Amino acid sequence: MTSSLDIPLRKCSLPLKRVRLDENETLAMLILDLAFPYFRGQTAVHRNLEQIYTLFFGTTSLDFLHRDCPRRRFSGGTQSSQPLPRGRYYAVCDISSGKPDDHGLLRFELSAYSNHCLSGPVQILDRDREDEQQMIEHLGIPPAVSSQAFTIIVFRKACAPGLHDILFNLKDIDSDIDFDDYGGAFGIYRLESNTSSFLRTDISSGIHAFSFNLYYEIETIAFDRVVDLRYPNVQAAFADLFFPSITRCSNVGPLQAFAQILPTLVSTDHGGNETTDAIGNFLRAYGVDALIYPSARFNGGVRFDGDSIADFGGWNLVDYRHTEPITNYQIPPFPLFEASCPLQILLSGTDNDEGPLSWKIKGLREHAMSKFEKDARSYFKVQE
């Protein structure tokens, strides 16, 4: 295996944000599985959910979950006997404002794993954002152990069992337990009624909501060999390596070619597609430490000041370090996929002596927000 790769690699030290989870903490995982049943997939959560849904919903069918380990975008796990853990995924924080800020990316990523039919609509508020902390206080939710926490609000029909009811009816859960101290991860509190704006007020009396705290962490990590797709030269080389038929068309420049492959990279399906699998396998095989790639749930973009990044938003990182080597991988080119939602790539300026191109994706965040609104109204059967 050669150590070279026809894509520029960068050294970088980045503030990264991820959910703080201990998969050995049974209670924490149970709560997470109830609110986000797609997050870990059926292999990991089958035992918990089968007990819960048999007890409360009279079903043992868990076909709504993946039967095997769920696909993870760019994980390179399709040719590995050791799938990449979820703890290897981060939201990259922008520090242009003076403090690390993911601009809400991580909660958009997390909310994609909810299922409104099972959990009820889920709303995520960040306690570290002043306006959202005020909303949390207005709802009467008690303080969290740390400001680095999401407050997850799960809305339920009044007649349906919620998180609170399910947890306190399970035989192995002590009803006097302090959830916020148990494992240092979660707190659960009952809210009186729906206060969100996504539903009509005339039915709010028939709605209940429960909340819990999900803590996250922000840490600065250094990498030596990173494929950073925020940079135009990396975008051009990436497109040329994996999709040469596009870049070698006489009327398509390298950055325009990258814009054409973005719908494939940001497919809204859980975990991406066969092409993102193959790219992850390839990068791991060539010893790349990490890949920085645009989110499939958020309007990613980057703005340059000369050759330096001035600000950005909507970028994730997957950490490949210290993972099992991959020796069996597919050689590019890889197939393209159609956009799975209305998508625009907004290019600003030209790549000339004035500096690299700035650009932004439009449509992903709008798609996620529209889906939430639609799912919430469907769950409560609210007419437009």
N, C-alpha and C positions, 0 to 999 in steps of 0.2 A: 504494500500500500504506500503510494507516494504521499509525502507530507504537504505537497503543493495543492493549491486550489485557485482556479481562475476567477476568484472574487476577492476584492480587497478586504483584508481583515484589519480590525482596529483594536487598539487597547483602550479601555475606558473604565471609569469608576462612576457608578450610577446609583442614585437613590431609588430604591425599588420597594413597591408596596404589595403585600399579599395578606390573605386571610390567615390568622394565627390559629392553627388547628393541631390538636394532638389526636391522631387516629387511634390511640390506645384508650382514649377517654370515651367510654361507652355512652354516657349521658349526652355529652356534647355532640357526638356523632348521631345519636338518635334524634336530637332536636334539629340538627342540620338536615337529616334525611326527610323529616316531616315537612320542612319548609321548602327544600330544594331536592326533590326526589331524583332528579337527573344528574346531580352533581357528581356522585361517585359511581353511579351505574349499579345494575342489579347484582353483579358479582359481590360487591362490597356490602350492600345494604339489604339483601334479600331476607335475611333472618329477622331483622328489626321490622321491616315493613310487612312481611307476611303475617306476623303476630298482630300488628296494629290494624291492618285492613281487614283481617278475618274477624277481629274483635269488634270493630266499630262499623265496618261497612259490609260485612257478610260476604266477602270475596276473598279467594285465595289466588286469583289471577293477577299476576304482576307483569303482564305482557307490555305494559306501558314503559317498562324499564329495559335497558339493554341486557341481553342474555349474557354477554361476555364483557370483558373489560372495555369500557367505553373508549372510542377513538379520541385521541388528544391531538390537537392541531400542532403540526410540525414536530411531534414527539419522537419520530424515528422508532416507535415501538413495534411497528409491523414486522420487523426482522429481528427482534430481540426477545429473549426469554424473560427479560426483566423490564416490564413496561415502565416508562418514566413516571415517577410519582407526581401527584398534583402539587406538591411543595416546590416543584421546579418552575412554576409559572408565576410571573410577576407583572404588575402594571408599572411602567416606567414613569417616574415623576419628573415633571418640569420644575425647575427652580428659578425661573425668570422673575417670579414675584418675591423671591427672598426666602421661601420655605418650600419644601417638597409638596407638590400638588399633582395628583393624577387627573384632575378636572372631572372627577366622578366616574372614571373608566372602570375601576374595579367593581363597583356595585352594578354597573350595566352588564359586566361579564357574569357576575353571580346571578343576577335576576334571570338570565337566559336559561337557568337550570330549574326554574320553578315550573309547577304544573297547576294551573288555577283550578282544574277540575278536582284535584286531590287535596291541595293545601288551602285553596282560596287564593284570591289575588294577594300578591306580596309587594309591599312598598319598602324601600331601603333608604334610610336617612343617615347621614354621616355626622357624628357628634363633633367632629373637628372643624366643621363649617358653621360659622356663627349663625347664619340665617336658619340652618336646619336644626341647630341646637335649640334655638328659640321655638321652633315648631314642636320639638320633643318636649320641652318644658311646658308649652301650652297644652299638650296632650296629657300632662300630669304623670309622665313616665319618670320614675326615680333616677337619680344620677347613676352613671356607670363607674366602674373602678378606674377606668382610664378614658381620656377624651378620644383616644385612638380606637374608636369602636363604631360599628354600624348598629343602629337600632332597626331591627327587622319587624315590620308590622304586617301581620297576617290577618286579613279580613275573612270572616266566616258568616254564613247564614246563621240566623239565630237558632235554627233547629238542628244545625250540624255540629258534631263534636269538633272542638278546636284543639290546638296544641296543649292548652292548659288542661282540658278534660282528659285527653289521651294520656298525658304524662302522669297525672295523679291517679289514674285508674290502672296503671301497670303495676303488677305485683312487686316488682323489684325496685320501685322508686319510693323513697321516703317522702311523705307529704310535707314534712317539716324542713326539708332540705333548703339551704340557701343557694339558689342556682347561680348567683353571681360569683360566689366564692368557690363553687364546686369545680375544680380544675382550672379556676381563673379564667373561664371562657364565656359563660352565658348568664343572663338574667332573664327571668320571665315575669311579666306583669300583665294583669288583666286591664283592658281598657273598657270603658262603659259602652261606647258606640262608635260608629264610623264618623271620622271627622275629615276624611279625605275629600278632595273636590272631584274625583273621577266618577262619583255616583250622584244620582239625584237625591235631594234632601228628603223627598217625600217617602222614601223607603228606608231611610237611615235608622229608624227605630227597629227595623227587623234585622239589623246587622250587628255583629259583635266583632271585636278585634283583640288580638293578643300580640304582645311584643316580646322580643328577646334581644339581648345584646350579643353581637358577634364581633370579637376583637380582631384587629389587624395590626401589622407591624410595618414600619418603614426602616429599611437598613440600606447602607451604602456598601456595594459589593464591587470589587475590581475583577475584570476579566482581561485576558491577554489576546484571545483570538475570537473576535465578535464579527458576525455578519450583521451590519447595522443598515437596515433598509431605509433609514431616514435620509441617507446621503445619495446624491445623484450618481456618483461614479459607482457606488455599490448597486444601486438600482439597475444601472445599465449593464453591468457585468452579470448580475443575477438573471436578468431577462435573457441575455445572450447565451448563458450557459444552459438554462433549463428550458427556454422557449426560442431556440435559434431561428425557427422559420419565420417568426414575427420580426425579429431585429434585423434580419437580412433582406427584408423587403426594401426596395430602393426608396420608397416614399414614406418610410416610417423611421423616425429618429429613435435613439435609445430610450429617452425618457417617455416618449409617446408609446413605445413598446411596453414599458413598465405599467403605464396607465391601462393598457389593454389586458395585462395579466392580473391586475388587481381584483377583478370580480372572482377569479379563481382562488386567490389568496384569502379573500374575506368572505367566502361562502358562509351563509348564516346557519348551515347545518351544524349540529353539535360536533365539535372536533374536526371540522373541515371535510376533506375529501381525499380520494386516492392520490391526487397530485401533491397535496400538502403532506400526506404520509410519505410519499416517495422523496420529497425534498428533505424532510427531516431525517430519513434514513441516510441519504447521501451526505448531508452535513455532518452527521455523527460519525459516519465512516471515515470522513476526512479530518476528524479531530477538531472540529469547530467547538469552541467553548460555549457559545450562546448565539441565538438569533433574536434580533429585535425586528418585530413585524407589526403591521397595522392590525388593529382590533377588528373583529367582525361584528362588534356590537356598538361601535362608537364612530363618530366622524373623525377619523385620523387625519392629521395634517402636520406640516412643518413649515416654518418661516425662517429664512436665512437673513443674516446681516453680513454681507460679503461671503466669506467661505465658512462662517461659523453659524451654528444654529442659534437663532434669537429666541424662539419659543416653539413649542410643539404640543400635541395632545393626541391621545388615542393610540398609544403604542405599548405593546406587550413584549416581554422577554421570556424565552424558554432557556433554561440552564442545562447544558449537556455535560458539564464537567463530572468526572469520576463516575461515568456510566459504563455499562458493558460495551465493549467495542463491537461494531457491526461490520461484518465482512461480506454479507450477501445483500447487495442493494441493486436497484434498478439504475440503468444508465439513461440520462436524458436523451432526447426531449420527452416532456411529459404532456399529457392532454390538458386542454383548457376546458373550463366549465362556464356556463352562462351565469350571469348575476342572479342570485336567488331573491333579490328585492330590487326596487327601483334605485339606481345608483348613478351618481355623477362624479366625475373626476375633474376638479376645478384647477386648471393650471394658471399660474400667474407669472407674466413676464416670459423671458427666454433665457436659455443657458448660454450666457455670453461672458464678456470680460467683466461685467458688473457683478458676477457671482452666480451661485447655483440657483436652480429653479425652486420656487416655493409652490406648494400645492396642497389641496385638501379634498377629502372624500365627503360627499354629501349624500345622505339617504339612509345610512345605517342606523343612526341614532333615532331618526324619525320613524323608521320601521319598527324599532324596539318599543318606542313609546306608543305607537299606534296599536301594536299587538297587545300591550298591557291594557290599554283602554278597551279594546275590543274584547279581550278575555274577561276583564272585570265585569263589563256589561253583560256578557254572555252568562257568566256565573250567577249573577243576580237577576238575570233576565230583565234587564233594563232596556227599554226601547230608546232609539235615538230621537 
